[in-house]
């Protein structure tokens, strides 16, 4: 297969350690094809341990051209922006919309026509994105049981069943997944990982020893690969304790807590190394390990390291995995399987004590097994499957009436959904009592009682600088003074006007019979509620211990919280002339909505800055 365009939806990022995703990509471009590699958008919600990966994704995105980056000739990597909640309906909708638009935009400009889609992910978002692409084939590469990382994998498994159905071809790397797929998919192939013999070349003489292990004078028990949640850490510790004169070398990235290893001085960890250099480590191993926990998930794992170990002639000891058991039936004496931790350790010990275990004859026997499991033969299966499917599709009579009807039906349903969502949003915002309810939480309605002073803020909580609330605050002040709640009034304005509002208010109060000596005004213009509080507090008489605080209704909560945070005064914030009714109001004006949103934003801002 040559001259085709491929889109790979990966379950890993491009910079992750070498896996089957990279092997497939390289084989495709080496066969004369082009690849758009879409980095992982995940099968679970984010966790704290994902922060470093998120940081790497952001860096990758920043260095790219709108998320696209040419990492090799004919390999473009896309780092998509997405909402990391794969089973939330809103997230799915947004992810499909954003990612498919980005990909289709790139496809159009790169002339990447009629792509063949290969997906390692089965999530609803991926399925929706694929439907929005004009793909010639859909292949689901089921390379792992991804449900093992989920506390509740039911939604993933349901999505995977749907993926089996919609795919033209399903490729599996384990027999267990093959059995699941063949119940739902018309075309299923068993295609496990294979070894690249150009990178793993056996030699009967040790050509070079990596510098990290060159100093070791002990026998080496080695492991190559990720140290993740499937890695049996207790088994390794038990092995290290049982064989204290042997060094256990672990080569690969760590994705789990390995503090348990600190108790063992003979465990050496080497961080991720380039895949092309792995062979030199394996050649130094006296025993190579596949120490996985045995459970339903790991029974879906065909370890790619198995044939890499064998290709370098290394004796292999493995946990009792289903795929290893099947492999052993086909290739006798290729691997020692430990059916328990004790048996695993004894198997390692037996190989170490066997002088012929790494003889040239035994090593070549293992190499001959590896040669029957090379990646080239696996890729040939994939290529033939794709070619056969394309030819079958070409010969197949297309029911265009059915497809056209289906297209218009889906389009009309989509329009109905969008219209419904728009209507619901409009109703929720403009017709429902939602904004009345959240606005009412901003309004303070303290019971009135006598206080040492009345403090009036005349200009806060309005939607614009065209402020008229000072007139209502003046009426509130007159009423409270005449009803005898206090004989002192302090007035401040949060709005800068050509003629000061506080002077207007003072003249109005005097005209209503309030003595000028009872009225105190703040001539300075504060720039915030916090500054207003601090300025007024500084001019209050020393004998004032309580105040009746008057301000615009929606501003009352923020202002009172500011007073309480920054003074020891008793604050009474009663209802004012324009305080909204407690009766539920269905739909409020945009001006009020602006005020409410502004107040919540201001509360958050002031809380972050420690002002309330």
N, C-alpha and C positions, 0 to 999 in steps of 0.2 A: 504494500500500500504506500503510495507516494503522491506528493503534491496535494495533500489534504490539510485542512485547518482543524485544529483540535482545541476545545476548551476543557480544561481540567479543573473541576471544583474539588479542591484538596481538603483533606481533614488535618493537614499540618501546614505550617508556614514554610516558605521556600528555604529560609535559613535554618530550619530544624535539621538535626542530624540525618544523614542519608537514609532514605527509606524507599519503599517500592514506588512511591509517587515520583521521586527523582529518577529512578531507574526507567520507569515508563516514559517520562518526559524525554530523557536522553535518547531512548530507543526510537521514539517518534521523530525527533528532529534529525537523528542520524539516518533515518530512512527517507529523508527528504520532505518532511512535513513541518508545519509551523504550530506552535503551542501558545495559547493564552492560559497561564497558570493562575487560578483564583485562590488566594490564600484563605485559610480556615476561618469560617464564621461561627464555628462551634456547635455543640449539641447540648450544652447545658448553660445555666446562668453563671455569671462571673463569680469568682471567689477571690479571697485576699491573695492567694498564691499566684493568681494570674496577673498581678500588677506589673511584673517584669516583662511579661509577654505583651501586655498592653503598651508599655513604654517602647518596646522594640517595634511594635506595629506603627505607633505614632512616628517614630524616627524614620521608618521605612516609607511612610506616607509623605512625610515632609520632603524627603530626598527625591521623590518621584514626580512625574508629570500628571497631576490630578489623579494620583493613585496608581499610575501605570509606569513600569520601569523595565527596560530591556536588560536582562541580566546575562543573557547569552545571545548569540546570533540565532534568530527565529524562536526565542523564548521570551515572552513578555509576562511579567509578574504583576498582577493587580492586587493591591491591598485595599479592600473595600471598607467604606464607612458603614457601620451597621449598629443596630440596637441589640445588645447581647442577651436577649430573652427569647430563645428560639421557639417557644410554644405559646407565647402571648399573642393574641390575634392582632392587636394594634401593631406590635413589633413586626410580626410577619408581613402585614400589609405595607408598612413603611420600608422594610428591608427589600421586599420584592420590587417596590416602586423605585427606590434609590439605586439599588445595585443593578437591576436589569437596564435601567436608563443609562447608567454609566457604561455598562458593557456594550449595549447596542450603539451608543454614541461612538465608542472606540472601534467597534466592528465596521461601522459605516466609513469612518475616516481611514482605517487601516486596510479597507477592502478585504476583510476577513470573512468571505462569503461562505454560506452553507456549512457551518462548523459541525463537527462531530463532537458531542458532549460526553465526557467521561466524568462521572461524579463519584467521589469517595464518601460523600455526605448524603443522607436521605431525608434531611429535615424539611418541614413544610416550606420554609423560605426558599431553599434550593429548588424544590419542585416548582414553586411559583415562578422563580427566575427562569428556569429552563423552559417553562411554557411560553415565556415572553421572548424567547430566542427562536430564530428560524433555523433550527438544527436539523441536520439530515439523519442523525441517529442519536439515540440516548442509551448510554451504557452506564450501568451501576456497578462499580467495582467495590464489592463488599469485602474489604480487606481486614476487618476487625469487628469484634463485638463491642461497639462503643457504649453500650448500655451499662458497662461495668462501672463507669464513673458517675452514674446517676443514682440518686437516692430513690427516685421513682421513674424507672425507665419505660413505663407503659406507653407514654406518648411517642417516644422515639421508636419503639417497636411497631407501633401502629403506622407511623410515617414510613418505616422501612418496608412494611407490607405493601403500602401504596407504591413505594419506589420499585419494588419487584414487578408490580403490575404495569407501570407506565414505561418501563425500560424495554428497549428492543432486545438488549442483551444484558445478562447478569453474569459477572465474573466473581468467583469466590475464592478465597485463599484457604478455606477450611471445609472439611466434609460436613461439619455440623451446619454451617451456613448454606452449603450446597443443598442439603436436605430441606431446609426451610424455603429456599428460593424456588426450588423446582415445583413446589406446590402452587406457586402463584405466577411464575415467569415462564414464558414459552421457550426461552432459549437460555440455558444456564451452562457455564463452563467452569471447571475447577482449574484455577490458574494461581497456584501459590508463588511465592517469591522464589527466585533462582539465583545462582551465583554467577557473577561476572568473572570469568576465568582470565580476562586480561588484567584484572586487578589482583586476583588471588592465584598466584603462580607458585606451585610447590617446588622447592629445591631440596636435594638431599644433604645440602650443607647450609648452615646458618649464615646467611650473607651479611645481615646487619641486625643489631639489637638496638631498639629505641633507647635513647639516653636516659629516660625515666626509670628503666629497669636494668640498665647495663651494670649497675653496681650490685645487683642481687646475687648472692652466692647460694641461694636456696633453690629448691624446685618451685615451679610457678604453677598455681592453679588460676586460670584466667576466665574472665567474662567480658564480652564486648556487647555494648548496647545500652539503652536507657535504663536507669535505675528508677523505676516508677512503682505504682501501687501494686503491680503484679509480681514484683521482685520479692522473693522470699528472704527477707533480711535475717530472720531468726535462724534459718537454715545456714546462711553464710557465717553467722557468728558461731554457731555450733561447730561448723566445719573448721573454722579458724582455731577454736579452742581445742578441738580434737587433734589437730595437726599443727602444733605451735612452731615446728621447725620448717614449715612451708609458708611461702608468701602467696596471699590471694590478691591478684591484681584485677581491679575493676576499671574498665575503660568505657567512659560514656557520661552523658549528662545526668544530673540528679534532679528528679521531680518529686521526691518524697523525703521525709525526715530520716536521716541516716545516723543520728546521734548514737544509736546502738553500736555502731562500728567502733566508737572511740575506746571501748573497753578492750579492743583487740589490737595489739601492736603489730600484727602480721597481716593487716588488711591495708593495701595501698590503692588509693583512688587516683585515677588519671582523668582529667577533664576531657571533654569531647575532642577527638582528633579527626583530621581529614580522612574521609572514607578510603582514599587511595593509599593511606599509610597503615590501615588496620592490619593488613596481612603480616607485616613485620612483627606486630605484637603477638598475633595468633601463633606464628611460627615459633615463638619463644615459650609458648605454653606447654607444660607437660601434660596438663589436663584442661580441657575447655568445658565450660559449664553452661547449662540452660536451667537456672535455679528459679523457676516460676512457681508461685502458689498454684495449687490445683483446684479449680472450681469450674463452674459452667461457662464463665467468660473466657478463661484461658484455654478451655477445650476448643475455642474458636480461633486459636492462634497457631499459625504455622511460622515458627521463628526463622527469619531470613538468615540469622547467624548460623543455623544448623549446617547448611551446605558450604558456607564460608569456612567454618571450622574444618569440615571434611576436606575441602579443596586444599587446605594447608596441611593436611595429614594429621591433624590433632585428634587424639582420643576424646570422645564426647560423653559426658554424664549429664542426664536430663531428669527433670521431674517427670512424673507419670502423666504426661499430657496426651490427649486423644490423638492429635496429629503425629506426635512422636511414635506412639504405638502403631499407628497405621504405616508410618514410614519404615519402622523396624520389621514389620511383616513383609514388606516388599524388598527391603535391603537388609538381609540378615547380618547380625553382628556389626552393624554400623554405629550403634549408640548403646550405651548402658543406661537403663531406666531404673531409677530409684523409686520404688513404690511407697517408700516412707523416708523420713529424714535420716533414720538410722541406716537404711539400705543405701541411700544416696551417698552418705559419708563413707560407708564401707566400700562402695563402688569406686569412689575417688582413690581411697587408700590402696585398693587392690591394683589399680592401674599404675599408681606411683611405685608400687613394689614390683611391678612386672617389667623386667628389663627389655622385653621385646615389644612393649606397647608402642614405642616410638621408633621401632626399627624401620629401615627403609622399605622393607617389604610390606609391613602393616600400613605405613603412611601412603604408599602407592595404591594399596587396596582401597583406602578411604577416598583418595583422589579420584579413583575410577568410579566410585559411587557418586561423587559430586559432579562428575562430567555428565552423568545421566540426569542431572537436575540443574542445568545451566539456564540462565535467564533468556538466552537466545531462543531456546525451544519454547519457553513460556510465551515470549513475545510473538513467536510464529503462530501459536494457538490464537492469540488475541487478533493478530492481523487477518488470519484466515476467517475467523468468526465475523469480523467487521466486513470483510469483502463479501462473504457469503450472504450476510444480511442485506448489504447494499444491492446485490444482484437480485435477491429475493424481493426486495422492495420495488426494484425497477420492473420486475415481471408481474408484480401483483397489480390487479386491476383496482384503480382508486374509485371509491364511491364518493364522487365530488359533491353530490347533492347532500349526502349525510354530513360530510365535513363542513360544507358551507352553512347548513342549518345549525350545526353544532357551534360554529364560529359566531353566528349572529345571536344564538341563544346565550352563549357565554358573555358576549358583549352587552346585550340588553340586561342580563343579570348584574353585570358589573356596574352599568349605569344606574340601575335601580339601587344597588348598594350604596354608591356614591351619593345619590340624591337623598337617600334615607339618612345617611350619616350627616350630610349638610343640614337637613331639616332638624335632626335631633340636636345638633350643635346649636343651631339658631334658636330652637325652642328652649334649650337648657340655659342659654345665655340671656335671651331677651324676653322670654315669656314665662319661664318658671320662676319660683321664689328663690332660686339658688343665690343670686347676688344680694337679694334682700337678707337672706340668712347669714351670709358671710359678712355683709355690711353691718348687720345688727350686732355682731360680736365686737365691733369696733366702738359701739356706743356705750358710754358709762351713764348709768341712771342711779346715782347715789341718793339716799333719802336726805332731804334738806334739814339742816340744823344750824343754829347760830355759830359764827366763827369770828376770829379776830379781824379778818379782812376779806374783801372780795377781790379776786385777781381776774382780770379780763384779758384774754388774748384775742385780738379782733381779726387777725388776718390769715390764720392757718386753716388748712383743710379744704381749700377751694380748688376747683379744676383749672382755673386760670388766674392771671394777675388782675383781672377785672373784678375786684372784690367788693361785694355788697354786704357780706356777713357782719361787718362792723356795726351796721345799723341795727341788726337783730341783737347783737351782743350788748349794744347800748340800752335797748329796751329791757334785756335781762337784768342788767346792772341796776337800772332805776327801780324795777320791781322788787328785787332782793333788798335794796337799801331801804325802800319805803316800808317794806314788811318787817323791818327791824332785824334782819339776819346779821348785819354788820354795819359799822359806822365809818369804815374806811374802804376806799376803792383804789386799786392799782390797775393801770391800763397800759398794755403794750401791744404793739402791732408787728406782725411778721411780714408785712408788705410795705415796700418802699414806695411812697406816693409823692407827687409834687408838693401837695399840702398834706402834712402829717395827719393820718387818721385819728390818732389819739387826741389831737387838738379839736377836731370835729366832735369827737365823743365827749370831751370835757365840756365844750360849749353846750352840747345837747343836755348833758347831765345838769349843768348849772341852770339851764332854762327850765328844767323840770323840778327845780327847787332844791337840788342837792348842794350843800355848801361847798364852795371852792376849796376850803381847807380840808375837806374829807377826800378830795380827789388828788391822786398822785399819778403822774404820767412818766413813762420811760421815753425820753427823747431819742435815745440811740436806736439804730435799726439793727436788730439781730438777724443773722443769716440762717438760723435753724431753730427748731423748737428747743433743742438742748441749750443753745446760746441764749435764747429767750428766757428759759427757766433760770439759768445762772445769773443773768442780768437783773431780773426782777427780784430774785432771792437776795441779791446784794443791796437792794434799796428798801427791803422790808424793814419795818421797825423791829427792834430787838425783842419787844414784848409780844410779837405775833407768833403764835404756836400752831394756829390752824387757819386754813383759808377755804373759802368757797371758790372753786375754780371754774371759770366760764370760758368755753371755747366752742368752736363748731362741733356738731355732734360726732361726725366720723373721725375727728381729730382728738376726741376726748381720751380714748384709751392710750394712745401713744404719749400724749402730753402728761397724763396722770402717771404713767409708768416712769416717765422721765423725772417728774417731781419726786416720786417715791425713791428712785434710785439716788438722786442727788441732793436730797434735803431730809430733814427729820420732822418736817411739818406734817400735821394731819391734813389730808387732802380730801375735800368733799366736792365731787363733780356731779352736780344734779342735772336733771333734764332741763333743756332750754326751750325757747319758743318754737324752734324748728326741729326739735328732736323727733325722729321718725316714730310712728306708732308701733306698738308691739304686735299689732295685727299683721298677719302675713300679707305681703304685697306681691302679687303675681306680675313680674316684669317691672323693671325700673329703667330710668333714662340713662343714656350713654354718659352724661355728665357725672351722674352719681357713680356709675361703674368705674369711670376714670379715677374719681376720688378714692373709691374703695381699693382699687388696685394699687394706687399710689401709696396709700396708707400702709398696706401690708408690706410693700417694698421698703418703705421708710422704716417700719418696725424692724424688719430683718436687718437693714443696714445699720440702724442704731444699736441693735442687739449685738451684732458682730463687733462693733466698735466700743462696746462696753458702756453705752450711755443709758441703757435701760435693762 
